[in-house]
Amino acid sequence: MNFHNQDHMNQASMAQGFMVKVYSWMCVGLAVSASVAYYMFTHIALMQLVVSSFGIQLGLIFGMLGIVFFIGAQFQKLSYPAVALLYTLFAVLEGVFLAPILLVYTGASVINVFVTASLMFVGMALYGWITKSDLSSMGNLMTMALWGLILSMFVNWFLQSDVFSLLISSIAVGVFAMLVAYDVQNLKRLSQQMVMTPSDANKIAIMGALNLYLNMINLFLHLLRLFGQRRD
């Protein structure tokens, strides 16, 4: 019985240690993106270059998508430092991409919405960690919802409908909030089953951080579209 309890305690300790790494890398990504966005705010010429160039904006989008797909495809071959570098590069590109969007809203509004998004994230992350319900059945549903959102945003790119945009953001907030809980539960299960080298565990922690980072960023952006106060 004592051995069983000790084993259970070791598993719990490993799971907690793994999640600390995940959240640490997520915070690193958010800090990098925020720093880059702030740098853009203080260099107006650079900001104007990004805002005025559709090619640069498209390049940023494809650059971020390329990094995500490359990490996924080459995950086994990539070293831990390489995955960390690519993740950091992704956060830099995201910061450049976000800066012109955030410039549309007042500073106080951005801060208030970020705090709201953070509280929602923490709440859903806690739910995903402590719930006894199996959220794995949500996987296919969330995947279909994500593709539906992407298609809707692509269509609205041409329609430029404010009403449609608000509808998309309303649905997106719910989708990304549930994805936080879903991803955290998956990471918890993975951490309890881990039999791998420290390097592989660190790489998986970064991948988990990337998923949560994307959930947080999207939750923040869609809340900002719904409740953000635009500059005059």
Buried (B, 14 or more C-beta within 10 A) or exposed (E): EEEEEEEEEEBEEBBEEBBEBBBEBBBBBBEBBBEBBEBBBEEEEBBEEBBEEEEBBEBBEEBBEBBBEEBEEEBEEBEBEEBBEBBBBBBBBBBBBBBBBBBBBBEEBBEBBBEBBBEBBEEBBEBBBEEEEEBEEBEEEBEEBBEBBEEBBEEBEEEEEEEBBEEBBEBBBEBBBBBBBBBBBBBBEBBEEBEEEEEBBBBBBBBBBBBBBBBBBBBBBBBBBBBBBEEE
